[in-house]
Amino acid sequence: MSQPIATYSFLPWLRQGLANQIQSADFDNSVKVRPQITVQLAVSGDTLAGGTTSVPVSRAVALFGPGDIVGIDKRAIVRTEPRNWVTNYEPNYLAHIEFYEEDFPWRYTPAAPDTAKGRLRPWLALIALTEAEFTDGKDVKSAALPYIDVPDLSVFPRADELWAWAHVHVNRSLAANDTEFTSQNMAAVIPKLAV
């Protein structure tokens, strides 16, 4: 009996929870560091005259955004390449981080995904710099965390290309059938991811 061929699936982004309700398009002027969603409730209560009444309530609620995050717990990270203090990492290898929770790179992005293109910029990015490209931050006593100064901003990837630097990797097929190579039907893909 022959061994089955390994199958991998890649998702361009993944979100869970209330962040899926964000409506503001990426790069829209209305997008701020804290996304807002509209929450609608029906508040019910007993009246003084007897009986009950129900009043619809609609409010804009701010969610946590990138500016609210002051650190990442080490337990959120499964693996890094290169590992800490590895000094002979091959220059043609791609440095990367694997997170325990698959939606973490997009969890605090304050914009809605571009579903037509299948893109959503992550709220954070891994940047690999040489020692000549940055200096240690000077005013560390008044900062929440240690930081660096990067005088030449051209070393960073373009903001409109950040979507390409993160993905979800799954070690099995999420396709509807064996002949499907790519899928635009997320309603069929997401339930297979949860299995």
TALINPE-V531415 format. One line per field, one symbol per residue. phi: phi as a letter, one per 30 degrees, with the letter a starting at -180 (. if undefined). psi: psi as a letter, one per 20 degrees, with the letter a starting at -180 (. if undefined). burial: 1 if it has 24 or more other ideal C-beta (glycine too) atoms within 12 Angstrom, else 0. Layout:
phi = ???
psi = ???
burial = ???
This chain:
phi = .dddddbbbbcdaabbidedcdcdddiddddcdcdbbcccbcccaddddjibbbbdbbbdcdcdbeddcclbdeddcdabbddeidccdddcdcdabccdcddedcecddbdddddcibadddbbdccbdddcabdddcddccdbdbbccdcddddddddcdedcbaccbdadcddadcdcbbccddcddddddd
psi = pqpqpqpqqppirpqqbhhiiphpqqjqhipaioqqqpppqopqrprhiqaqqpppppqppprqahiipjrpphiipgqqpqrpjpikppijqoqrppqgphigiihjpkrqqnhhilqppqirqppoqrhiirqqqhmihjqhrqrqpohoiiiqqqhiihhijqrppplrpjqhriipgqpinhhhgghhhi.
burial = 000000001111111000100101010000000111100000000000000000000000001011000000000000000000000000000000101001111111111110000011111110000000000000000000000000000000000001101111000011000000000001001000100
